[in-house]
């Protein structure tokens, strides 16, 4: 019933290995540590596993993809994290982080920042998700779907600049308008 499905995976491979789907890798989106601008760690350009291990967390349900970052922090530090709440809605996570002193894992490009939330890269632990567009071949041939895919590729390319040296800054949000 849809022309294009946007999906994500922590692996670089397409999330669905089905011969009747066209899968287009759009972008690798880093997963950062989110906090309020008043949090003591917000003054750092990046944070380390040891710095964040002592903090209270808002997490996703166990087994959800972003939870793998929390598990990696625990493994790197040898400490269990203090996860106070587990929710699966990123907008709710953003609100909880903005309104308190908890940390969370949120995606860099698609998390609104500036109004109560800052993002910091996590040093020493590779984090990120791969964003894909999935289509049935017959839908991929439609001119309208091709135009949307062209726009998605342009937007994704604007975020694909080398991450080194960019720090926690999020580039301006391009639009899909032509």
C-alpha positions in Angstrom: 0.0 0.0 0.0 3.0 2.3 0.2 5.6 3.4 -2.4 8.6 3.9 0.0 9.3 2.6 3.5 12.1 4.2 5.5 13.8 1.7 7.7 16.9 1.6 9.9 19.3 -1.1 11.0 22.4 -1.0 13.2 24.1 -3.2 10.6 25.2 -1.8 7.2 23.2 -4.5 5.4 19.6 -3.9 4.4 17.2 -4.6 7.2 15.1 -6.9 5.0 16.9 -9.4 2.7 14.0 -10.1 0.4 14.6 -10.6 -3.4 11.4 -8.7 -4.2 12.4 -5.5 -2.5 14.7 -2.7 -3.8 16.8 -1.5 -0.9 18.6 1.9 -1.1 21.1 2.8 1.6 20.6 6.5 2.3 22.9 7.5 5.2 24.7 6.3 8.3 23.3 8.4 11.2 25.5 8.6 14.3 23.8 7.8 17.7 24.8 10.5 20.2 24.3 11.0 23.9 21.5 13.4 24.6 21.3 15.7 27.6 19.9 19.0 28.7 22.1 22.0 28.1 22.4 22.4 31.9 23.8 18.9 32.4 27.5 19.0 33.6 28.6 16.9 30.6 27.1 19.4 28.1 30.2 21.6 28.3 32.3 18.8 26.7 32.5 18.4 22.9 32.3 14.6 23.4 31.7 12.3 26.3 33.5 9.1 27.3 31.9 5.8 28.6 33.4 6.5 32.0 31.8 9.9 32.2 28.4 8.7 31.2 28.4 5.5 33.2 27.8 7.4 36.5 24.7 9.2 35.2 21.0 8.4 35.3 19.5 7.2 32.0 16.3 7.2 30.0 16.6 4.0 27.8 14.6 2.2 25.2 13.1 -1.2 26.0 15.6 -4.0 26.4 16.4 -5.5 23.1 15.6 -2.4 21.0 18.5 -1.3 18.8 19.6 1.8 20.7 19.9 -0.4 23.9 23.0 -1.9 22.3 24.8 1.5 23.0 23.9 1.2 26.7 25.2 -2.4 26.8 28.4 -1.3 25.1 28.9 1.4 27.7 28.4 -1.2 30.5 30.8 -3.6 28.8 33.5 -0.9 28.3 33.2 0.4 31.9 32.4 -2.8 33.8 29.5 -0.9 35.5 25.8 -1.4 35.3 24.0 1.7 34.1 21.2 3.3 36.2 18.3 3.2 33.7 15.5 5.0 35.4 12.9 4.7 32.7 12.5 2.8 29.4 10.3 4.2 26.7 10.2 3.6 22.9 9.1 6.9 21.6 12.0 9.3 20.8 9.9 12.4 21.2 9.0 11.3 24.7 12.7 10.6 25.4 13.6 14.0 24.2 11.1 15.7 26.5 12.2 13.6 29.5 15.9 14.5 28.8 15.1 18.2 28.2 13.2 18.4 31.5 15.7 16.6 33.8 19.2 15.5 34.4 19.0 12.1 32.6 21.0 11.0 29.6 19.7 9.1 26.6 20.8 7.7 23.2 19.3 9.6 20.3 20.1 9.9 16.6 22.1 12.9 15.5 20.4 14.0 12.3 16.8 13.5 13.2 16.8 14.8 16.8 15.7 18.4 17.1 18.3 20.3 19.2 18.6 23.7 20.6 15.4 23.9 22.6 16.3 22.0 25.8 18.5 19.2 24.4 22.1 18.9 23.2 23.8 15.9 21.6 27.4 14.8 22.3 29.3 12.0 20.4 30.4 9.0 22.5 34.1 8.6 22.3 35.6 5.1 22.0 32.4 3.2 21.1 31.2 3.2 17.5 27.6 4.1 17.4 25.3 4.6 14.5 22.4 3.3 12.5 22.0 2.9 8.8 18.9 4.4 7.1 17.4 2.7 4.1 14.5 3.2 1.7 12.7 0.0 0.8 10.5 -0.4 -2.3 8.8 -3.0 -4.3 10.3 -3.0 -7.8 7.0 -2.0 -9.5 6.7 0.9 -7.1 10.3 1.9 -7.6 9.6 2.4 -11.3 6.9 5.0 -10.8 8.0 8.5 -11.7 6.6 10.0 -8.5 8.5 7.5 -6.4 11.7 8.1 -8.3 11.4 11.9 -7.7 10.9 11.3 -3.9 13.9 8.9 -4.0 16.0 11.6 -5.7 15.0 14.1 -3.0 15.8 11.6 -0.2 19.2 10.9 -1.8 20.0 14.7 -1.9 18.9 15.1 1.7 20.9 12.1 2.8 24.0 13.3 0.9 23.9 16.6 2.8 24.4 14.7 6.0 27.1 12.3 4.6 30.0 14.7 5.0 32.9 13.2 6.9 32.1 13.1 10.6 35.6 13.8 11.7 36.0 17.4 12.7 32.3 18.1 12.7 31.9 17.4 16.4 28.5 17.4 17.9 27.1 20.1 15.6 24.1 19.1 13.5 24.0 20.6 10.0 21.0 22.7 8.9 18.0 20.6 8.1 17.5 20.3 4.3 14.0 20.0 3.1 12.5 17.7 0.5 11.1 20.6 -1.4 12.2 21.0 -5.0 
